[in-house]
Amino acid sequence: MIKKLLKRVFGKTARARIEGKCHIIPFEVHGVGRDGISPAARKVAEGLHAAGYKAFVVGGAVRDLLLGRHPKDFDMATNATPEEVRRVFRRSRIIGRRFRLVHVMFGDDMVETSTFRRLIEAEDAQTDEHGRLLRDNEFGDQEQDAARRDFTANALYYDPVSQEIYDYHDGYADIRANTLRMIGDPVVRYREDPVRMLRAVRLSAKLVRMLRAVRLSAKLGMKLDAATAAPIAGMKELLGNVPQARLLDEMLKLLMSGHAVECVKKLRAMELHHGLLPMLDMILEQPLGEKFVMLALQNTDQRIAEDKSVTPAFLFAALLWHEVLAAWKARCDAGEPPVLALHTAMDEVLDRQREKLAIPRRYDAVMKELWLLQPRFEQRGGQRPLRLLAQPRFRAAYDFLLLRCESGEVDGELGSWWGEFQDATDERRAAMLLPDREPKKRRRRRKPDAKPQPEAAAQMALPIE
């Protein structure tokens, strides 16, 4: 039976060694050579092997290599303790409180190296009233480390020295079958860490995009295993018990992953979008808002694919813009001055958002500046356009304006005008300026310093008797 299973999973010519519960897959089967590993990660593996320890590239890096993509990061797992890793590599440092990791440096490259951890048994686990794990950071062996990982596709260990892959949970077969499957009972694992539901969405969306890019399958790509997907709809309320810092971290990974459009589509399909961001539960239900948001996410994905810089502040500004716009309009309709109404609307939306997802305040200044510059694009007379061009965030605000034009929120002619104006000569700019119909601000006349009358001055000069 086992031989037939191996032939069916790995092919007729495959020869996979089985040790205990682990399939050891040789290079001849998986085809991932050590040349695909970063030089820094190879040095970590070779150094730990030379010192008598085991060392493996682990997790998403192995998965991506099997899918034909070059990973951005190479994390290592080892049976050496952090102190032992520190002794092997002079340029390294131990970080972390709950669970210590080692950052090993080689020039500008850093390799994060962790010690094998064990899966805490249910009777020994420290959980809250909802079943969420509060503590699971204890050292263990490689098999235990594999068991505590979330998905089978992330539980693969690649040895850069022998070029073998260690597979405890048939992750290799799942990758070949384009299946994302949870290790263990999905209900228990989601209760232990509800963020795994978001991670399942992000990872499946990422693998869909990757598989389309490398054309490994005629199917749509990596799909969630039925047993892995089934409990999510009934357990989504558990996300409300996750600390905001962790939720924000996972949302940033999702939105800045380079496949945010796919992620948001999957969030909506699995009804996980409610309560995370206003854009995910209210804006997406408005036709104009949905188009704007999807364009912003598509723009971000494209910039990441082209290795261009992206900033969370710009993305959050785009995602919250229609909330600000609605609050601003309501205040203007109530008779508030436009500038004051916009400032109040911005603060109102940001305060409301922080009750759901704690967007760091360090992004506030950039977000507000992008929002405040939008009304100024409407002013195309006098010296106002030239002053706007001189603003430090003009380019980012202009990109924001183009998204508004493309979504149909404002006339596309406005974006075209500014696109030409910023690159035009001084003569052309002067010809492009529209008549200045903005009301002139009346300057307050400065009163001259009062001078005493001659009689009063004379009286002031008289000596006091």
C-alpha positions as CSV (number, residue, x, y, z in Angstrom):
1,M,0.0,0.0,0.0
2,I,2.7,2.5,0.9
3,K,4.7,1.8,-2.3
4,K,1.5,2.4,-4.3
5,L,0.8,5.6,-2.4
6,L,4.3,6.9,-3.0
7,K,4.1,6.1,-6.7
8,R,0.8,7.9,-7.0
9,V,2.1,11.0,-5.1
10,F,5.7,11.3,-6.3
11,G,5.5,9.5,-9.7
12,K,6.7,6.1,-10.8
13,T,10.4,7.1,-10.9
14,A,10.4,8.7,-7.5
15,R,12.2,7.2,-4.6
16,A,11.3,8.8,-1.2
17,R,12.9,7.5,2.0
18,I,10.5,7.2,5.0
19,E,11.9,7.6,8.5
20,G,9.2,7.4,11.2
21,K,6.5,9.8,10.2
22,C,8.7,11.8,7.9
23,H,9.1,11.5,4.1
24,I,12.6,12.5,3.0
25,I,12.3,13.6,-0.6
26,P,15.6,13.6,-2.5
27,F,16.7,16.3,-5.0
28,E,16.0,14.0,-7.9
29,V,12.3,14.1,-7.0
30,H,11.7,17.8,-6.0
31,G,14.4,19.4,-8.2
32,V,15.1,22.3,-5.9
33,G,18.9,22.9,-5.9
34,R,20.9,24.7,-3.2
35,D,21.7,27.4,-5.8
36,G,18.2,28.7,-5.2
37,I,19.0,29.3,-1.6
38,S,20.4,32.7,-0.6
39,P,24.2,32.6,0.2
40,A,23.5,33.9,3.7
41,A,21.1,31.0,4.4
42,R,23.5,28.5,3.0
43,K,26.2,29.8,5.3
44,V,23.9,29.5,8.3
45,A,23.1,25.9,7.4
46,E,26.8,25.0,6.7
47,G,28.0,26.6,9.9
48,L,25.4,24.8,12.1
49,H,26.1,21.5,10.3
50,A,29.8,21.9,10.9
51,A,29.1,22.5,14.6
52,G,27.1,19.3,14.9
53,Y,23.6,20.7,14.7
54,K,20.7,20.3,12.2
55,A,19.6,23.2,10.1
56,F,16.8,23.6,7.5
57,V,15.3,26.3,5.4
58,V,11.7,26.2,6.5
59,G,8.2,27.4,5.8
60,G,7.1,29.7,3.0
61,A,10.6,29.8,1.4
62,V,10.4,26.0,0.6
63,R,6.9,26.3,-0.6
64,D,7.7,29.2,-3.0
65,L,10.8,27.3,-4.3
66,L,8.6,24.3,-5.2
67,L,6.3,26.6,-7.0
68,G,9.1,28.1,-9.1
69,R,9.3,31.5,-7.3
70,H,12.3,33.0,-5.6
71,P,11.5,33.8,-2.0
72,K,12.2,37.2,-0.5
73,D,13.2,35.7,2.9
74,F,14.9,32.5,4.0
75,D,14.0,31.5,7.5
76,M,16.0,28.7,9.2
77,A,15.0,26.2,11.9
78,T,17.5,24.2,13.9
79,N,17.8,22.0,16.9
80,A,20.4,24.3,18.4
81,T,19.3,26.7,21.2
82,P,19.6,30.4,20.6
83,E,22.7,30.5,22.8
84,E,24.3,27.7,20.8
85,V,23.5,29.5,17.5
86,R,25.0,32.7,19.0
87,R,28.2,30.9,19.8
88,V,28.5,29.6,16.2
89,F,28.1,32.9,14.5
90,R,29.9,36.0,15.9
91,R,27.7,38.5,14.0
92,S,24.4,37.5,15.5
93,R,22.0,38.7,18.1
94,I,19.2,37.1,20.2
95,I,15.8,38.8,20.0
96,G,12.4,38.3,21.4
97,R,10.8,37.8,24.8
98,R,8.0,35.2,24.4
99,F,10.2,33.1,22.2
100,R,13.8,33.9,21.4
101,L,15.1,34.0,17.9
102,V,18.5,34.7,16.5
103,H,19.3,37.1,13.7
104,V,22.5,36.0,11.9
105,M,24.1,38.8,9.8
106,F,26.2,38.4,6.7
107,G,27.0,41.8,5.3
108,D,23.6,43.4,4.6
109,D,21.8,40.1,4.7
110,M,20.0,38.8,7.8
111,V,18.8,35.3,8.4
112,E,16.2,34.7,11.1
113,T,17.0,31.4,12.8
114,S,14.6,29.7,15.3
115,T,14.9,26.7,17.5
116,F,12.4,23.8,17.0
117,R,9.3,24.3,19.1
118,R,6.9,21.8,20.3
119,L,3.1,21.6,20.0
120,I,1.5,22.1,23.5
121,E,-0.9,19.3,24.3
122,A,-4.5,20.4,24.9
123,E,-4.4,19.5,28.6
124,D,-1.3,21.5,29.2
125,A,-2.2,24.5,27.0
126,Q,-2.9,27.9,28.5
127,T,-5.9,29.3,26.6
128,D,-8.5,32.0,27.1
129,E,-12.3,31.4,27.4
130,H,-12.5,31.1,23.6
131,G,-9.7,28.5,23.2
132,R,-7.1,31.0,21.9
133,L,-3.6,29.9,22.9
134,L,-1.9,32.3,25.3
135,R,1.4,30.5,25.5
136,D,3.0,28.0,23.1
137,N,6.6,28.8,23.1
138,E,8.6,25.8,24.3
139,F,11.5,24.1,22.6
140,G,11.0,20.7,21.0
141,D,12.2,18.5,18.2
142,Q,11.7,18.7,14.4
143,E,8.6,16.5,14.3
144,Q,7.0,18.6,17.1
145,D,7.9,21.8,15.3
146,A,6.3,20.5,12.1
147,A,3.1,19.6,14.0
148,R,2.6,23.1,15.4
149,R,2.8,24.8,12.0
150,D,-0.4,25.9,10.4
151,F,-0.6,24.5,6.9
152,T,1.0,21.4,5.4
153,A,2.5,23.5,2.6
154,N,4.4,25.5,5.3
155,A,5.6,22.4,7.2
156,L,8.4,21.5,4.8
157,Y,12.1,21.5,5.8
158,Y,14.9,21.8,3.1
159,D,18.4,20.8,4.0
160,P,20.8,23.0,1.8
161,V,23.7,20.5,2.5
162,S,22.0,17.3,1.4
163,Q,19.4,19.1,-0.8
164,E,16.6,16.8,0.7
165,I,13.2,17.9,1.8
166,Y,11.7,16.6,5.1
167,D,8.0,16.3,4.9
168,Y,5.9,15.2,8.0
169,H,2.4,16.1,6.8
170,D,2.3,15.4,3.1
171,G,2.9,19.0,2.3
172,Y,4.8,18.2,-0.9
173,A,1.8,16.1,-2.2
174,D,-0.6,18.9,-1.3
175,I,1.5,21.5,-3.2
176,R,1.5,19.2,-6.2
177,A,-2.3,18.9,-5.9
178,N,-2.7,22.7,-5.5
179,T,-4.3,22.2,-2.1
180,L,-3.9,24.3,1.0
181,R,-4.7,22.1,4.0
182,M,-4.6,22.7,7.8
183,I,-2.5,20.5,10.0
184,G,-4.7,18.9,12.6
185,D,-8.3,19.7,13.4
186,P,-9.2,23.0,11.7
187,V,-11.7,23.9,14.4
188,V,-9.2,23.5,17.2
189,R,-6.4,25.3,15.2
190,Y,-8.6,28.3,14.5
191,R,-9.6,28.5,18.1
192,E,-6.0,28.4,19.1
193,D,-5.2,31.3,16.8
194,P,-8.1,32.9,14.9
195,V,-5.6,34.9,12.7
196,R,-5.1,31.6,10.9
197,M,-8.4,32.2,9.1
198,L,-7.0,35.4,7.6
199,R,-3.7,33.6,6.9
200,A,-5.6,30.9,5.0
201,V,-7.2,33.6,2.8
202,R,-3.9,35.4,2.2
203,L,-1.9,32.3,1.5
204,S,-4.5,30.8,-0.9
205,A,-4.8,34.1,-2.7
206,K,-1.1,34.4,-3.0
207,L,-0.7,30.9,-4.4
208,V,-3.5,31.5,-6.9
209,R,-1.5,34.4,-8.3
210,M,1.8,32.6,-8.2
211,L,0.4,29.5,-10.0
212,R,-1.2,31.6,-12.7
213,A,2.2,33.4,-13.2
214,V,4.2,30.2,-13.6
215,R,1.3,28.3,-15.3
216,L,1.8,25.3,-13.2
217,S,-1.8,24.4,-13.5
218,A,-4.7,24.9,-15.9
219,K,-6.9,25.3,-12.8
220,L,-7.4,28.5,-11.0
221,G,-4.6,27.7,-8.6
222,M,-4.2,26.7,-4.9
223,K,-7.5,25.9,-3.3
224,L,-8.5,25.6,0.3
225,D,-9.1,22.1,1.4
226,A,-12.9,21.6,2.1
227,A,-12.3,20.6,5.7
228,T,-10.0,23.6,6.2
229,A,-12.5,26.1,4.7
230,A,-15.7,24.7,6.2
231,P,-15.4,26.0,9.8
232,I,-14.4,29.6,8.9
233,A,-17.9,31.0,8.3
234,G,-19.0,29.9,11.7
235,M,-15.9,31.0,13.6
236,K,-15.2,34.4,12.1
237,E,-16.5,36.1,15.3
238,L,-13.4,34.9,17.1
239,L,-11.4,37.5,15.3
240,G,-12.9,40.0,17.7
241,N,-10.8,38.5,20.5
242,V,-7.5,38.9,18.7
243,P,-5.2,41.7,20.0
244,Q,-5.4,44.7,17.6
245,A,-1.6,44.8,17.1
246,R,-1.7,41.2,15.7
247,L,-4.8,41.9,13.6
248,L,-3.1,45.0,12.1
249,D,0.1,43.1,11.4
250,E,-1.9,40.4,9.5
251,M,-3.9,43.0,7.6
252,L,-0.8,44.8,6.6
253,K,0.7,41.5,5.3
254,L,-2.5,40.9,3.4
255,L,-2.8,44.4,1.8
256,M,0.9,44.8,1.1
257,S,1.4,41.2,-0.2
258,G,1.3,42.0,-3.9
259,H,-2.0,40.1,-4.3
260,A,-4.3,42.3,-2.2
261,V,-7.1,42.2,-4.9
262,E,-7.3,38.4,-4.7
263,C,-7.2,38.6,-0.9
264,V,-10.1,41.0,-0.7
265,K,-12.2,39.0,-3.1
266,K,-11.6,35.9,-0.9
267,L,-12.4,37.9,2.3
268,R,-15.7,38.9,0.8
269,A,-16.5,35.4,-0.4
270,M,-15.8,33.9,3.1
271,E,-17.6,36.9,4.8
272,L,-14.5,37.7,6.8
273,H,-14.4,41.4,5.8
274,H,-16.9,42.8,8.3
275,G,-15.4,44.8,11.1
276,L,-11.7,44.9,10.0
277,L,-11.7,48.1,8.0
278,P,-14.6,50.4,6.9
279,M,-13.5,49.7,3.3
280,L,-14.1,46.0,3.8
281,D,-17.6,46.1,5.2
282,M,-19.2,49.4,4.1
283,I,-17.2,50.9,1.1
284,L,-17.3,47.6,-0.8
285,E,-21.1,47.8,-0.7
286,Q,-21.1,51.1,-2.5
287,P,-20.5,50.9,-6.3
288,L,-18.3,54.0,-6.5
289,G,-16.4,53.2,-3.3
290,E,-15.8,49.6,-4.4
291,K,-14.4,50.7,-7.7
292,F,-12.0,53.2,-6.0
293,V,-10.8,50.7,-3.5
294,M,-10.2,47.9,-6.0
295,L,-8.3,50.4,-8.2
296,A,-6.1,51.4,-5.2
297,L,-5.4,47.7,-4.3
298,Q,-4.7,46.9,-8.0
299,N,-2.3,49.9,-8.2
300,T,-0.5,48.7,-5.0
301,D,-0.2,45.2,-6.4
302,Q,1.2,46.5,-9.6
303,R,3.8,48.7,-7.9
304,I,5.0,45.8,-5.8
305,A,5.3,43.6,-8.9
306,E,7.4,46.3,-10.5
307,D,9.6,46.6,-7.3
308,K,8.4,50.2,-6.8
309,S,8.0,51.7,-3.3
310,V,4.7,51.4,-1.5
311,T,3.6,52.9,1.8
312,P,0.9,51.7,4.1
313,A,-0.1,55.3,4.8
314,F,-1.1,55.9,1.1
315,L,-3.0,52.6,1.0
316,F,-4.9,53.3,4.3
317,A,-5.6,56.8,3.0
318,A,-7.2,55.3,-0.1
319,L,-9.1,52.7,1.9
320,L,-10.6,55.3,4.2
321,W,-11.2,58.1,1.7
322,H,-14.8,57.4,1.0
323,E,-15.6,57.3,4.7
324,V,-13.9,60.7,5.0
325,L,-15.7,62.0,1.9
326,A,-19.1,60.9,3.3
327,A,-18.5,62.5,6.7
328,W,-17.1,65.7,5.1
329,K,-20.2,66.1,2.8
330,A,-22.6,65.6,5.7
331,R,-20.9,68.3,7.7
332,C,-20.8,70.7,4.8
333,D,-24.5,70.1,4.2
334,A,-25.1,70.9,7.8
335,G,-23.5,74.4,7.2
336,E,-20.0,73.9,8.5
337,P,-17.2,75.7,6.6
338,P,-15.6,73.3,4.1
339,V,-12.0,73.4,5.6
340,L,-13.2,73.0,9.2
341,A,-15.6,70.2,8.1
342,L,-12.8,68.3,6.4
343,H,-10.5,68.5,9.4
344,T,-13.4,67.3,11.7
345,A,-14.4,64.5,9.3
346,M,-10.8,63.2,9.2
347,D,-10.5,63.0,12.9
348,E,-13.9,61.4,13.2
349,V,-13.1,58.6,10.7
350,L,-9.7,57.9,12.2
351,D,-11.0,57.7,15.8
352,R,-13.8,55.4,14.7
353,Q,-11.4,53.2,12.8
354,R,-9.1,52.8,15.8
355,E,-11.9,51.1,17.7
356,K,-11.7,48.2,15.1
357,L,-8.2,48.2,13.9
358,A,-5.4,50.2,15.5
359,I,-3.8,52.0,12.6
360,P,-0.6,53.5,14.0
361,R,-0.8,57.3,14.6
362,R,2.6,57.7,12.7
363,Y,0.5,57.3,9.5
364,D,-1.9,60.1,10.4
365,A,0.1,63.0,9.2
366,V,0.7,61.5,5.7
367,M,-3.0,60.4,5.4
368,K,-4.3,63.8,6.4
369,E,-2.0,65.6,4.1
370,L,-3.1,63.5,1.1
371,W,-6.8,64.1,2.0
372,L,-6.3,67.9,2.6
373,L,-4.5,68.3,-0.8
374,Q,-7.4,66.9,-2.8
375,P,-9.7,69.9,-2.7
376,R,-6.8,72.1,-3.8
377,F,-6.6,70.3,-7.1
378,E,-9.9,72.0,-8.0
379,Q,-8.2,75.4,-7.7
380,R,-6.6,76.1,-11.1
381,G,-6.4,79.9,-11.1
382,G,-3.9,82.5,-9.8
383,Q,-0.8,81.3,-8.0
384,R,-2.6,78.4,-6.2
385,P,-1.5,75.6,-8.7
386,L,2.1,76.7,-8.4
387,R,2.0,76.6,-4.7
388,L,0.4,73.2,-4.8
389,L,3.2,71.9,-7.1
390,A,5.7,73.0,-4.4
391,Q,4.1,70.8,-1.7
392,P,6.4,67.9,-0.6
393,R,3.6,65.3,-1.1
394,F,2.3,66.7,-4.4
395,R,3.3,63.5,-6.3
396,A,1.6,61.1,-3.9
397,A,-1.5,63.4,-3.8
398,Y,-1.5,63.5,-7.6
399,D,-1.4,59.7,-7.8
400,F,-4.4,59.7,-5.4
401,L,-6.2,62.2,-7.6
402,L,-5.7,59.9,-10.6
403,L,-7.4,57.0,-8.7
404,R,-10.3,59.3,-8.1
405,C,-10.5,60.2,-11.8
406,E,-10.3,56.6,-12.9
407,S,-13.0,55.5,-10.5
408,G,-15.4,58.2,-11.8
409,E,-15.5,60.2,-8.6
410,V,-14.1,63.3,-10.4
411,D,-13.9,64.3,-14.0
412,G,-10.9,62.8,-15.8
413,E,-10.1,66.2,-17.4
414,L,-8.9,67.4,-14.0
415,G,-6.3,64.6,-13.8
416,S,-5.2,65.3,-17.4
417,W,-4.9,69.0,-16.7
418,W,-2.6,68.4,-13.8
419,G,-0.6,65.8,-15.7
420,E,0.2,68.4,-18.3
421,F,0.6,71.3,-16.0
422,Q,3.3,69.8,-13.8
423,D,5.6,69.0,-16.8
424,A,4.8,72.2,-18.8
425,T,7.1,75.2,-19.4
426,D,6.5,78.4,-17.6
427,E,4.9,79.9,-20.7
428,R,2.6,77.0,-21.1
429,R,1.7,77.0,-17.5
430,A,0.7,80.7,-17.7
431,A,-1.5,79.9,-20.7
432,M,-3.1,77.0,-18.9
433,L,-4.2,78.9,-15.8
434,L,-7.9,79.4,-15.5
435,P,-9.4,82.8,-14.6
436,D,-9.1,83.2,-10.8
437,R,-12.6,83.3,-9.5
438,E,-11.7,82.4,-6.0
439,P,-12.8,85.2,-3.6
440,K,-9.8,87.4,-2.6
441,K,-9.0,87.4,1.1
442,R,-9.2,90.9,2.4
443,R,-6.0,91.9,4.1
444,R,-6.4,93.5,7.4
445,R,-4.8,97.0,7.5
446,R,-2.3,97.3,10.2
447,K,-3.0,100.2,12.4
448,P,0.0,102.6,12.8
449,D,1.5,102.9,16.3
450,A,-0.4,105.6,18.1
451,K,1.6,108.7,18.7
452,P,0.9,111.1,21.5
453,Q,-0.5,114.5,20.6
454,P,1.9,117.5,21.1
455,E,0.0,118.8,24.0
456,A,-0.1,115.4,25.6
457,A,3.5,114.9,24.9
458,A,4.4,118.2,26.5
459,Q,2.3,117.4,29.5
460,M,4.1,114.0,29.8
461,A,7.4,115.7,29.7
462,L,6.6,118.0,32.6
463,P,8.3,117.1,35.8
464,I,6.2,115.8,38.6
465,E,5.9,118.3,41.4
